[in-house]
């Protein structure tokens, strides 16, 4: 289907705030060698070039597990694992260096393509690597010597940051180096998490198989705070994985968001970064959706949300001036600094009651539980204020409120002050319930 000019303008307007927000931010992106050797890597390279052109600082961490396995098979060697970790002897370490080095050259060559056949085709990407990660032997665990399998000792943050500040993409292999001149085999998944924490990265992105994380019923999980993810994993509500544990660890160490994105979906990383709802599964250090008291800066966002509903006759019309005067009565639900829901609470203290008014959720978020969250917040606010009853006047949402414990009542059941303000032309139904 051909995109119309109006659709393009609408998309560009919605993406523009994220272009501005992400400028100068640091993202650590981890992917494995399956992606490098697959057909989707060229698309990813184009996306990375675009992100770099928007002044997004990129640190790329690649895994080499499949390449190492291939080299081992070719040399008739068998991998030995202990507790899911490869034991790396001297011969295997030579193959690890070969696999990681070959991958590095391949990735750098592909990144040299930039954005071919576009106005940016001559804007070369500068890629940098180096001995930025110091490591030490993992040692002997449970009587098992891990030999050249290593653990991260330190990360040269200043060296990496200086390269990022120069507009370079930093490419990090799954290797660490010691002061004795040795190299160690590292987990790329863990390396990406520790790099993100050390760099105080704004986002850690894992490119994985599948569209994200699923619960035990197979449903996609779009967002979790890291304590919820930890509890779900411990209780068997979500499949345990090294990726998930490292995402939780990264959030605990200060990384705001960790995203799992399908490596096979073309443009998925752009959808995650430049749309409000993103893509895949996000593990966050703080709530993604925020419900808070409205302030004067929210007026434009609330108006943008409620004006279409006012035109449809769902809500009573409010002028900007009236909204500004009553803003203290409003609560907003916010996602990525965009207001996606609002409601107002008007107390009638003498009757120990409050009107729940101007209740709205953006159409994109209907049937996602947003309304339930906002309603529960409003009810709790009323109860905390000592108000025993909530009432609503509605023309088109009667059943939604009935399903939440409201009952139909008459105009005489309202506070006298509200009865005098009743709009007989709208013929709104009056519903009431006690606060929980």
C-alpha positions as CSV (number, residue, x, y, z in Angstrom):
1,X,0.0,0.0,0.0
2,X,1.4,3.4,-1.0
3,X,1.8,5.9,1.8
4,X,-0.1,9.1,1.3
5,X,1.5,12.5,2.0
6,X,-0.8,12.9,5.0
7,X,0.3,9.6,6.5
8,X,4.0,10.5,6.0
9,X,3.5,13.9,7.7
10,X,1.6,12.2,10.6
11,X,4.4,9.6,11.0
12,X,7.2,12.2,10.8
13,X,5.5,14.4,13.4
14,X,5.1,11.5,15.8
15,X,8.7,10.4,15.3
16,X,10.2,13.9,15.6
17,X,10.1,14.2,19.4
18,X,12.0,10.9,19.7
19,X,14.7,12.1,17.2
20,X,15.2,15.0,19.5
21,X,15.1,13.0,22.7
22,X,17.6,10.4,21.5
23,X,20.2,12.9,20.2
24,X,23.4,12.5,22.1
25,X,22.2,9.4,24.0
26,X,24.2,6.2,24.4
27,X,22.8,2.9,23.3
28,X,24.5,-0.5,23.7
29,X,23.3,-3.0,21.2
30,X,24.2,-6.7,21.4
31,X,23.7,-9.3,18.6
32,X,25.1,-12.7,17.8
33,X,27.0,-14.0,14.8
34,X,23.8,-15.6,13.4
35,X,22.6,-12.1,12.6
36,X,25.9,-11.2,11.0
37,X,25.8,-14.2,8.6
38,X,22.0,-13.8,8.0
39,X,20.1,-11.8,5.4
40,X,18.9,-9.2,7.8
41,X,22.3,-7.7,8.7
42,X,22.4,-5.3,5.8
43,X,19.1,-3.8,7.0
44,X,20.5,-3.5,10.5
45,X,23.6,-1.7,9.1
46,X,21.4,0.8,7.3
47,X,19.5,1.4,10.6
48,X,22.7,1.8,12.5
49,X,24.0,4.3,10.0
50,X,20.8,6.3,10.2
51,X,21.0,6.3,14.0
52,X,24.6,7.5,13.9
53,X,23.6,10.3,11.6
54,X,21.1,11.4,14.2
55,X,24.0,11.8,16.8
56,X,23.0,8.7,18.7
57,X,26.1,7.2,20.3
58,X,26.4,3.4,19.5
59,X,28.3,0.7,21.2
60,X,28.0,-2.7,19.4
61,X,28.7,-5.9,21.2
62,X,28.8,-9.1,19.1
63,X,28.7,-12.7,20.1
64,X,30.7,-15.4,18.4
65,X,29.3,-18.6,19.8
66,X,28.1,-20.2,16.6
67,X,31.3,-19.3,14.7
68,X,33.3,-20.8,17.6
69,X,31.3,-24.0,17.4
70,X,31.8,-24.1,13.6
71,X,35.6,-23.7,14.0
72,X,35.6,-26.4,16.7
73,X,33.7,-28.8,14.5
74,X,36.1,-28.1,11.6
75,X,39.0,-28.9,13.9
76,X,37.2,-32.0,15.3
77,X,37.1,-30.5,18.8
78,X,34.2,-30.8,21.2
79,X,33.0,-28.0,23.5
80,X,32.9,-28.8,27.2
81,X,30.4,-26.8,29.4
82,X,30.0,-26.5,33.1
83,X,26.8,-24.8,34.4
84,X,26.1,-23.5,30.9
85,X,29.5,-21.9,30.5
86,X,32.1,-23.0,27.9
87,X,35.4,-24.2,29.3
88,X,38.1,-22.6,27.2
89,X,41.4,-24.4,27.0
90,X,44.4,-23.0,25.2
91,X,43.6,-24.7,21.8
92,X,39.9,-23.5,22.0
93,X,41.1,-20.0,22.9
94,X,43.1,-19.9,19.6
95,X,39.9,-20.7,17.8
96,X,37.9,-18.1,19.8
97,X,40.4,-15.5,18.7
98,X,40.1,-16.6,15.1
99,X,36.3,-16.6,15.2
100,X,36.1,-13.2,17.0
101,X,38.7,-11.6,14.7
102,X,37.1,-12.8,11.5
103,X,33.7,-11.5,12.7
104,X,35.2,-8.2,13.6
105,X,36.6,-7.7,10.0
106,X,33.2,-8.8,8.5
107,X,31.2,-6.4,10.7
108,X,33.6,-3.5,10.0
109,X,33.4,-4.2,6.3
110,X,29.6,-4.2,6.3
111,X,29.4,-1.1,8.4
112,X,31.6,0.6,5.7
113,X,28.6,0.4,3.4
114,X,26.8,3.2,5.3
115,X,23.5,4.2,3.6
116,X,24.1,3.3,0.0
117,X,22.0,4.8,-2.8
118,X,20.8,7.6,-0.6
119,X,21.9,11.3,-0.2
120,X,24.0,9.9,2.7
121,X,25.8,7.3,0.6
122,X,29.2,9.2,1.0
123,X,28.8,9.7,4.7
124,X,31.2,7.1,6.0
125,X,30.8,5.4,9.3
126,X,33.9,5.5,11.5
127,X,34.2,2.2,13.5
128,X,36.6,1.8,16.4
129,X,37.6,-1.1,18.5
130,X,40.4,-1.8,21.0
131,X,41.5,-3.2,24.3
132,X,38.9,-1.4,26.4
133,X,37.9,-4.4,28.5
134,X,40.2,-5.9,31.0
135,X,39.5,-9.4,32.2
136,X,40.7,-12.0,34.6
137,X,40.4,-15.8,34.7
138,X,37.0,-17.1,36.0
139,X,39.2,-19.5,38.0
140,X,38.3,-22.9,39.5
141,X,34.6,-23.3,40.5
142,X,33.4,-26.6,42.1
143,X,36.7,-28.1,41.2
144,X,36.4,-27.2,37.5
145,X,39.0,-25.0,36.0
146,X,37.6,-22.6,33.5
147,X,41.1,-21.8,32.1
148,X,40.7,-19.1,29.4
149,X,37.1,-18.4,30.1
150,X,37.2,-15.0,31.8
151,X,35.3,-12.5,33.9
152,X,35.3,-8.7,33.4
153,X,37.7,-6.9,35.6
154,X,37.3,-3.3,34.4
155,X,36.1,-1.2,31.5
156,X,38.0,1.8,30.1
157,X,35.0,4.1,30.1
158,X,36.9,7.2,29.3
159,X,38.5,5.7,26.2
160,X,35.2,4.4,24.9
161,X,33.4,7.7,25.6
162,X,36.1,9.8,23.9
163,X,35.5,7.7,20.7
164,X,31.7,8.1,21.0
165,X,32.1,11.9,21.4
166,X,34.0,11.9,18.1
167,X,31.0,10.3,16.4
168,X,32.6,6.9,16.1
169,X,30.7,3.6,16.5
170,X,32.5,1.5,19.1
171,X,32.7,-2.2,18.2
172,X,33.4,-4.6,21.1
173,X,34.3,-8.3,20.6
174,X,33.6,-10.9,23.2
175,X,37.1,-10.8,24.5
176,X,38.9,-9.3,27.5
177,X,42.6,-8.7,28.1
178,X,44.8,-9.0,31.1
179,X,47.8,-7.0,32.3
180,X,49.9,-10.2,31.7
181,X,49.1,-10.0,28.0
182,X,46.6,-12.8,27.8
183,X,43.2,-12.8,26.2
184,X,40.0,-14.3,27.7
185,X,36.8,-15.6,26.3
186,X,33.8,-13.5,27.6
187,X,30.0,-13.8,27.5
188,X,28.8,-11.2,25.0
189,X,25.4,-11.0,26.8
190,X,27.1,-10.2,30.1
191,X,29.6,-7.9,28.5
192,X,26.8,-5.8,26.9
193,X,25.1,-5.5,30.3
194,X,28.3,-4.4,32.1
195,X,29.2,-2.0,29.3
196,X,25.8,-0.4,29.5
197,X,26.1,0.0,33.3
198,X,29.6,1.3,33.2
199,X,28.8,3.8,30.4
200,X,25.5,4.8,32.1
201,X,23.9,4.0,28.8
202,X,20.3,5.2,28.2
203,X,19.3,1.9,26.7
204,X,20.6,-1.6,26.3
205,X,19.2,-3.5,23.3
206,X,19.4,-7.2,22.9
207,X,18.6,-8.5,19.3
208,X,17.2,-11.9,19.9
209,X,15.3,-14.7,18.3
210,X,11.5,-14.0,18.4
211,X,9.5,-10.8,19.1
212,X,10.4,-10.6,22.8
213,X,9.7,-12.4,26.1
214,X,6.7,-14.6,26.6
215,X,4.9,-15.8,29.7
216,X,4.2,-19.5,30.3
217,X,1.0,-19.2,28.2
218,X,2.9,-18.0,25.2
219,X,1.7,-14.4,25.5
220,X,4.1,-11.6,24.6
221,X,5.2,-9.5,27.6
222,X,5.5,-5.9,26.4
223,X,6.9,-4.3,29.6
224,X,8.0,-5.2,33.1
225,X,9.9,-3.4,35.9
226,X,12.9,-5.3,36.9
227,X,11.6,-6.4,40.4
228,X,8.5,-7.8,38.7
229,X,10.7,-9.7,36.1
230,X,12.8,-11.1,38.9
231,X,9.7,-12.4,40.8
232,X,8.1,-13.8,37.7
233,X,11.4,-15.6,36.8
234,X,11.7,-17.1,40.3
235,X,8.1,-18.2,40.4
236,X,8.2,-19.7,37.0
237,X,5.9,-17.1,35.4
238,X,8.4,-16.4,32.7
239,X,11.1,-18.6,31.2
240,X,14.4,-18.1,32.9
241,X,17.3,-17.0,30.6
242,X,20.7,-15.5,30.8
243,X,19.4,-12.6,28.7
244,X,16.7,-11.8,31.2
245,X,18.9,-12.1,34.3
246,X,21.5,-9.7,32.7
247,X,18.7,-7.3,31.8
248,X,17.6,-7.3,35.4
249,X,21.2,-6.8,36.6
250,X,21.7,-3.9,34.2
251,X,18.6,-2.1,35.5
252,X,19.8,-2.6,39.1
253,X,23.1,-0.9,38.1
254,X,21.4,2.2,36.7
255,X,20.4,1.3,33.1
256,X,17.0,2.9,32.6
257,X,15.7,0.5,29.9
258,X,16.6,-2.8,28.4
259,X,14.8,-3.9,25.3
260,X,14.5,-7.3,23.6
261,X,13.9,-7.0,19.9
262,X,13.4,-9.5,17.2
263,X,16.6,-9.7,15.1
264,X,14.7,-11.0,12.1
265,X,12.2,-8.1,11.9
266,X,13.5,-5.5,9.5
267,X,13.4,-2.0,11.0
268,X,12.4,-3.3,14.4
269,X,15.1,-1.3,16.1
270,X,13.8,1.9,14.5
271,X,10.2,1.1,15.6
272,X,11.4,0.7,19.1
273,X,13.3,4.0,19.2
274,X,11.0,6.3,17.2
275,X,7.5,5.2,18.1
276,X,5.6,5.7,21.3
277,X,4.9,2.0,22.0
278,X,8.1,0.6,20.7
279,X,8.7,-3.0,19.8
280,X,9.4,-6.3,21.7
281,X,9.8,-6.5,25.5
282,X,11.1,-3.8,27.7
283,X,12.6,-4.3,31.2
284,X,12.7,-1.0,33.0
285,X,14.2,0.5,36.1
286,X,11.1,2.6,36.7
287,X,7.5,2.6,35.6
288,X,7.0,3.1,31.8
289,X,3.5,4.5,32.3
290,X,3.2,7.2,35.0
291,X,0.0,8.4,36.6
292,X,0.4,11.8,38.3
293,X,-1.2,15.0,39.3
294,X,-1.6,17.3,36.3
295,X,0.1,20.7,36.1
296,X,-0.1,23.8,33.9
297,X,2.3,22.3,31.4
298,X,-0.2,19.5,30.7
299,X,-2.9,21.7,29.3
300,X,-2.0,21.2,25.6
301,X,-1.7,17.4,26.0
302,X,-5.0,17.1,27.8
303,X,-6.8,19.2,25.1
304,X,-5.3,17.1,22.3
305,X,-6.7,14.0,24.1
306,X,-10.2,15.2,24.9
307,X,-11.0,17.5,21.9
308,X,-11.9,14.6,19.6
309,X,-14.2,13.2,22.3
310,X,-15.8,16.6,22.8
311,X,-16.6,16.8,19.1
312,X,-18.2,13.4,19.2
313,X,-20.3,14.5,22.2
314,X,-18.7,12.0,24.5
315,X,-17.3,14.7,26.8
316,X,-18.5,18.1,27.8
317,X,-16.6,20.8,26.0
318,X,-13.9,22.7,28.0
319,X,-12.1,25.8,26.9
320,X,-8.4,26.1,27.4
321,X,-9.1,28.8,30.0
322,X,-11.5,26.6,31.9
323,X,-9.1,23.7,31.8
324,X,-6.3,25.9,33.1
325,X,-8.4,27.1,36.0
326,X,-9.4,23.5,36.9
327,X,-6.0,21.8,36.2
328,X,-5.5,21.0,39.9
329,X,-8.5,18.7,39.7
330,X,-6.9,16.6,36.9
331,X,-4.8,13.5,37.0
332,X,-2.9,12.4,33.8
333,X,-1.5,9.1,32.6
334,X,1.7,9.6,30.7
335,X,3.9,7.4,28.5
336,X,7.2,8.7,27.3
337,X,6.2,12.3,28.2
338,X,3.0,11.9,26.1
339,X,-0.4,12.1,27.8
340,X,-2.4,9.0,26.9
341,X,-5.1,9.4,29.6
342,X,-6.8,11.9,31.9
343,X,-9.5,12.2,34.5
344,X,-10.8,14.9,36.9
345,X,-12.1,14.7,40.4
346,X,-14.4,17.4,41.7
347,X,-15.1,17.0,45.4
348,X,-18.4,17.9,47.2
349,X,-17.1,17.7,50.7
350,X,-20.5,18.6,52.3
351,X,-22.0,15.5,50.7
352,X,-18.9,13.4,51.2
353,X,-19.0,12.7,47.4
354,X,-16.9,13.5,44.3
355,X,-17.6,13.7,40.6
356,X,-15.4,11.7,38.4
357,X,-15.3,13.7,35.1
358,X,-13.4,14.1,31.8
359,X,-12.4,10.4,32.0
360,X,-10.5,9.6,28.7
361,X,-8.0,7.1,27.4
362,X,-6.3,7.5,24.0
363,X,-7.9,5.2,21.4
364,X,-4.6,3.5,20.8
365,X,-4.7,2.1,24.4
366,X,-8.2,0.9,24.7
367,X,-8.6,-2.6,26.0
368,X,-5.1,-2.6,27.5
369,X,-6.1,-2.1,31.1
370,X,-5.1,1.6,31.1
371,X,-8.6,2.8,32.0
372,X,-8.7,0.3,34.9
373,X,-5.4,1.7,36.2
374,X,-6.5,5.3,36.0
375,X,-9.9,4.6,37.6
376,X,-8.2,2.8,40.5
377,X,-6.0,5.8,41.1
378,X,-8.9,8.2,41.0
379,X,-10.9,6.0,43.4
380,X,-8.0,5.8,45.8
381,X,-7.5,9.6,45.7
382,X,-11.2,10.1,46.6
383,X,-11.0,7.6,49.4
384,X,-7.9,9.1,50.8
385,X,-9.7,12.5,50.9
386,X,-12.4,10.9,53.0
387,X,-15.0,11.0,50.2
388,X,-17.4,8.0,50.5
389,X,-19.2,8.2,47.1
390,X,-18.1,8.6,43.5
391,X,-20.6,9.6,40.8
392,X,-20.3,10.1,37.0
393,X,-22.5,11.7,34.4
394,X,-22.1,9.8,31.1
395,X,-23.8,9.6,27.7
396,X,-21.8,6.7,26.1
397,X,-19.8,4.9,28.7
398,X,-22.5,3.6,31.0
399,X,-21.7,-0.1,30.7
400,X,-18.0,0.5,31.4
401,X,-18.8,2.1,34.7
402,X,-21.6,-0.4,35.6
403,X,-19.0,-3.2,35.2
404,X,-16.9,-1.4,37.8
405,X,-19.5,-1.4,40.5
406,X,-21.5,1.8,39.7
407,X,-25.3,1.7,39.9
408,X,-27.8,3.9,38.1
409,X,-29.4,6.6,40.3
410,X,-31.5,9.7,39.8
411,X,-30.7,13.4,39.6
412,X,-32.0,13.8,43.2
413,X,-29.2,11.5,44.5
414,X,-26.6,14.1,43.4
415,X,-25.3,16.9,45.6
416,X,-27.7,19.9,45.3
417,X,-24.9,22.0,43.9
418,X,-24.4,19.5,41.1
419,X,-28.1,19.2,40.4
420,X,-28.2,22.9,39.6
421,X,-25.5,22.5,37.0
422,X,-27.1,19.4,35.3
423,X,-27.3,19.8,31.5
424,X,-30.7,18.6,30.5
425,X,-29.8,18.8,26.8
426,X,-27.1,16.1,27.1
427,X,-29.4,13.9,29.1
428,X,-26.5,12.2,30.8
429,X,-27.1,9.1,32.8
430,X,-26.2,9.4,36.5
431,X,-24.2,6.5,38.0
432,X,-22.9,6.2,41.6
433,X,-20.8,3.9,43.8
434,X,-19.2,3.9,47.1
435,X,-15.4,4.2,47.3
436,X,-13.5,1.0,48.2
